[in-house]
């Protein structure tokens, strides 16, 4: 679950991702070595 103080979102995985070269396409939002802070309340 992505609602705790120690989590941050780095990837978005669509419910039905497009397939390219036999792999699902996901979106990296932030480099792995960075921490993400959100503005406002999330749900």
Buried (B, 14 or more C-beta within 10 A) or exposed (E): EEEEEEEBEBEEEEEEEEEEEEEEEEEEEEEEEEEEEEEEEEE
